[in-house]
Amino acid sequence: MTIASSILNLKYERFRPKNIE
């Protein structure tokens, strides 16, 4: 459960406005 986590994390990060802070 590491590769899936990485992909999910990347997808979530893209969806989440982290660069707006």
Jmol script that loads the backbone (N, CA, C; Angstrom):
load data "model"
ATOM      1  N   MET A   1       0.861  -1.215   0.000  1.00  0.00           N
ATOM      2  CA  MET A   1       0.000   0.000   0.000  1.00  0.00           C
ATOM      3  C   MET A   1       0.890   1.257   0.000  1.00  0.00           C
ATOM      4  N   THR A   2       1.764   1.357  -0.985  1.00  0.00           N
ATOM      5  CA  THR A   2       2.650   2.537  -1.033  1.00  0.00           C
ATOM      6  C   THR A   2       2.502   3.225  -2.379  1.00  0.00           C
ATOM      7  N   ILE A   3       2.534   2.463  -3.440  1.00  0.00           N
ATOM      8  CA  ILE A   3       2.413   3.068  -4.791  1.00  0.00           C
ATOM      9  C   ILE A   3       1.026   3.714  -4.918  1.00  0.00           C
ATOM     10  N   ALA A   4       0.012   2.994  -4.514  1.00  0.00           N
ATOM     11  CA  ALA A   4      -1.353   3.533  -4.600  1.00  0.00           C
ATOM     12  C   ALA A   4      -1.466   4.802  -3.764  1.00  0.00           C
ATOM     13  N   SER A   5      -0.850   4.769  -2.609  1.00  0.00           N
ATOM     14  CA  SER A   5      -0.901   5.951  -1.720  1.00  0.00           C
ATOM     15  C   SER A   5      -0.226   7.137  -2.396  1.00  0.00           C
ATOM     16  N   SER A   6       0.869   6.863  -3.057  1.00  0.00           N
ATOM     17  CA  SER A   6       1.617   7.939  -3.724  1.00  0.00           C
ATOM     18  C   SER A   6       0.763   8.547  -4.836  1.00  0.00           C
ATOM     19  N   ILE A   7       0.165   7.711  -5.637  1.00  0.00           N
ATOM     20  CA  ILE A   7      -0.673   8.199  -6.752  1.00  0.00           C
ATOM     21  C   ILE A   7      -1.864   8.978  -6.194  1.00  0.00           C
ATOM     22  N   LEU A   8      -2.488   8.426  -5.175  1.00  0.00           N
ATOM     23  CA  LEU A   8      -3.662   9.096  -4.593  1.00  0.00           C
ATOM     24  C   LEU A   8      -3.242  10.433  -3.997  1.00  0.00           C
ATOM     25  N   ASN A   9      -2.117  10.438  -3.336  1.00  0.00           N
ATOM     26  CA  ASN A   9      -1.620  11.674  -2.726  1.00  0.00           C
ATOM     27  C   ASN A   9      -1.366  12.725  -3.798  1.00  0.00           C
ATOM     28  N   LEU A  10      -0.752  12.312  -4.892  1.00  0.00           N
ATOM     29  CA  LEU A  10      -0.450  13.252  -5.979  1.00  0.00           C
ATOM     30  C   LEU A  10      -1.746  13.802  -6.561  1.00  0.00           C
ATOM     31  N   LYS A  11      -2.707  12.932  -6.767  1.00  0.00           N
ATOM     32  CA  LYS A  11      -3.992  13.375  -7.349  1.00  0.00           C
ATOM     33  C   LYS A  11      -4.697  14.324  -6.377  1.00  0.00           C
ATOM     34  N   TYR A  12      -4.670  13.986  -5.100  1.00  0.00           N
ATOM     35  CA  TYR A  12      -5.341  14.829  -4.105  1.00  0.00           C
ATOM     36  C   TYR A  12      -4.641  16.186  -3.999  1.00  0.00           C
ATOM     37  N   GLU A  13      -3.326  16.143  -4.023  1.00  0.00           N
ATOM     38  CA  GLU A  13      -2.561  17.401  -3.918  1.00  0.00           C
ATOM     39  C   GLU A  13      -2.908  18.306  -5.093  1.00  0.00           C
ATOM     40  N   ARG A  14      -3.082  17.720  -6.260  1.00  0.00           N
ATOM     41  CA  ARG A  14      -3.397  18.518  -7.461  1.00  0.00           C
ATOM     42  C   ARG A  14      -4.783  19.148  -7.294  1.00  0.00           C
ATOM     43  N   PHE A  15      -5.688  18.389  -6.719  1.00  0.00           N
ATOM     44  CA  PHE A  15      -7.060  18.902  -6.545  1.00  0.00           C
ATOM     45  C   PHE A  15      -7.120  19.951  -5.439  1.00  0.00           C
ATOM     46  N   ARG A  16      -6.280  19.754  -4.444  1.00  0.00           N
ATOM     47  CA  ARG A  16      -6.294  20.680  -3.293  1.00  0.00           C
ATOM     48  C   ARG A  16      -5.514  21.960  -3.626  1.00  0.00           C
ATOM     49  N   PRO A  17      -6.043  23.102  -3.281  1.00  0.00           N
ATOM     50  CA  PRO A  17      -5.352  24.385  -3.540  1.00  0.00           C
ATOM     51  C   PRO A  17      -4.227  24.611  -2.544  1.00  0.00           C
ATOM     52  N   LYS A  18      -3.073  24.004  -2.822  1.00  0.00           N
ATOM     53  CA  LYS A  18      -1.949  24.162  -1.882  1.00  0.00           C
ATOM     54  C   LYS A  18      -1.083  25.362  -2.262  1.00  0.00           C
ATOM     55  N   ASN A  19      -1.203  25.781  -3.501  1.00  0.00           N
ATOM     56  CA  ASN A  19      -0.365  26.890  -3.969  1.00  0.00           C
ATOM     57  C   ASN A  19      -1.055  28.235  -3.715  1.00  0.00           C
ATOM     58  N   ILE A  20      -2.238  28.173  -3.171  1.00  0.00           N
ATOM     59  CA  ILE A  20      -2.996  29.425  -2.947  1.00  0.00           C
ATOM     60  C   ILE A  20      -2.613  30.038  -1.604  1.00  0.00           C
ATOM     61  N   GLU A  21      -2.076  29.183  -0.727  1.00  0.00           N
ATOM     62  CA  GLU A  21      -1.715  29.687   0.620  1.00  0.00           C
ATOM     63  C   GLU A  21      -0.830  30.899   0.500  1.00  0.00           C
TER      64      GLU A  21
END
end "model"
wireframe off; spacefill off
backbone 0.3
color backbone group
